[in-house]
């Protein structure tokens, strides 16, 4: 009888250990497969799923999923690296509650088909409309403006200044203007009618971000907007 009791206790302990330590690994494997099925590609991708207590994972609920990867591609998002923590995830219904983290080297399509590189993108908030703070180097922002003007047949140089000023010099004449975020897009809006309004970035067509504001700093441009991480990842 005592031997049977010991065997039962050992069995119970083994099952408990399997549930406690094994379930997160199994859930990570399922989440990785779900990402891949959704079109996610990346190098050195790691997916760590956690819940407390771990048996809660049997219900499909995860407290958090930590996702890291490099050379990432999914839908309209392409990045050199990604480090995100997804919160309040329902694995069975594929719902993500929150997101927080950073993307580096994000490439976003511009209207002329040439991508602009966002050095850093910081995400936070509800996954379906996460706040996105994007940093663009001054050189990249000026290159984008010059390229977009050139696509309209305007050969020009561009300078930027705080808080959102832009000066376009074309044909020996300088035209002041502003950078404006409107309807999710980034616009170059000249003062007066000597130059047309130029769209520098717009949502869709390779750009998953909706912009709401723009600011010019000493050496970079800061864009504020939102992104639907839920639709993007769809775990």
Secondary structure, 3 states (H helix, E strand, C coil): CHHHHHHHHHHHHHHHHHHHHHHHHHHHHHHHHHHHHCCCEEEEEEEEEECCCHHHHHHCEEEEEEEEEEEEEECCEEEEEEEEEEEEEECCCCEEEEEEEEEEEEEEECCCCCEEEEEEEEEEEEHHHEEEEEEEEHHHHHHHHHHHHHHCCCCCEEEEECCCEEEEEECCEEEEEEEEEECEEEEEEECCCCCCCEEEECCCCCCCEEEEEEEECCCEEEEEEEECHHHHHCC
